[in-house]
Amino acid sequence: MTRYEMKRFDVASASLAELIRLIAEIEALKGAALSGPIEDNLLVASMAEIDARLQPRDAEIAKRG
């Protein structure tokens, strides 16, 4: 994914698979020291979105015991 595409990526409408692929891609860039503020912001937003989507499931599982 290009930086232009990253700027326009809609985290809220992406599937979990797309978010996970995006995080993996950004982590690879970070490992190669090629990331910047765009990637960092998108990484945080993607991880927060995944966390928010999983919260209701966590609460439901906790209720079941």
HELIX and SHEET records of a PDB file:
HELIX    1   1 ARG A    3  LYS A    7  1                                   5    
HELIX    2   2 LEU A   16  GLY A   31  1                                  16    
HELIX    3   3 PRO A   37  ARG A   64  1                                  28    
END                                                                             
